[in-house]
Amino acid sequence: MKDKHLRSIAKSISWRIIGTIITSALVFLFTRQWAMSLTVGAMEFVVKSLAFYVHERVWFTIGWGRSDIESLS
């Protein structure tokens, strides 16, 4: 069973949206500055999306803990 690159990209984006909302909210709670919250959120979204994608693709090459046998439902 293989994950395609597009699936990894979709997973990266969906997870980063959740993480960015949380990060932006925390920055706002500490600073009460919308501009800073949105700037940090935007920067975090880009950097961590790329990092997650690379992380996902590296793990894709590692066979440890994988099984090619699909479970019966």
C-alpha positions as CSV (number, residue, x, y, z in Angstrom):
1,M,0.0,0.0,0.0
2,K,1.5,3.3,-1.1
3,D,0.6,6.9,-0.3
4,K,0.9,9.2,-3.3
5,H,2.5,12.6,-3.1
6,L,-0.8,14.4,-3.4
7,R,-2.2,12.5,-0.4
8,S,0.9,13.7,1.7
9,I,0.3,17.2,0.5
10,A,-3.4,17.1,1.5
11,K,-2.5,15.7,4.9
12,S,0.1,18.4,5.4
13,I,-2.3,21.2,4.6
14,S,-5.2,19.9,6.7
15,W,-3.0,19.3,9.7
16,R,-1.3,22.7,9.4
17,I,-4.6,24.5,9.2
18,I,-5.5,23.1,12.6
19,G,-2.0,23.8,14.0
20,T,-2.0,27.3,12.6
21,I,-5.3,28.2,14.2
22,I,-4.1,27.0,17.6
23,T,-0.7,28.8,17.3
24,S,-2.4,32.0,16.2
25,A,-4.9,31.8,19.0
26,L,-2.1,31.3,21.6
27,V,0.0,34.2,20.2
28,F,-3.1,36.4,20.4
29,L,-3.8,35.3,24.0
30,F,-0.3,36.2,25.0
31,T,0.2,39.4,23.0
32,R,-3.4,40.7,22.2
33,Q,-2.0,41.7,18.8
34,W,-3.9,40.5,15.8
35,A,-1.1,41.5,13.3
36,M,1.5,39.5,15.2
37,S,-0.8,36.5,15.6
38,L,-1.6,36.4,11.9
39,T,2.1,36.9,10.9
40,V,3.3,34.2,13.2
41,G,0.5,31.9,12.0
42,A,1.3,32.5,8.3
43,M,5.0,31.9,8.8
44,E,4.4,28.8,10.9
45,F,2.0,27.4,8.3
46,V,4.5,27.6,5.5
47,V,7.5,26.3,7.4
48,K,5.8,23.5,9.2
49,S,3.9,22.4,6.1
50,L,7.1,21.9,4.3
51,A,8.7,20.2,7.3
52,F,5.8,17.8,7.6
53,Y,5.8,16.9,3.9
54,V,9.5,16.1,4.1
55,H,9.0,14.1,7.3
56,E,6.1,12.2,5.8
57,R,8.1,11.3,2.6
58,V,11.1,10.1,4.7
59,W,8.9,7.9,6.8
60,F,7.4,6.6,3.6
61,T,10.8,5.1,2.7
62,I,11.2,3.4,6.0
63,G,9.7,-0.1,6.1
64,W,9.6,-0.5,9.9
65,G,6.1,-1.1,11.3
66,R,4.4,-1.4,7.9
67,S,2.5,-4.3,6.5
68,D,1.5,-4.7,2.8
69,I,-1.4,-7.0,3.8
70,E,-4.7,-5.2,4.0
71,S,-6.8,-6.0,7.0
72,L,-10.1,-7.8,6.4
73,S,-13.2,-5.8,7.3
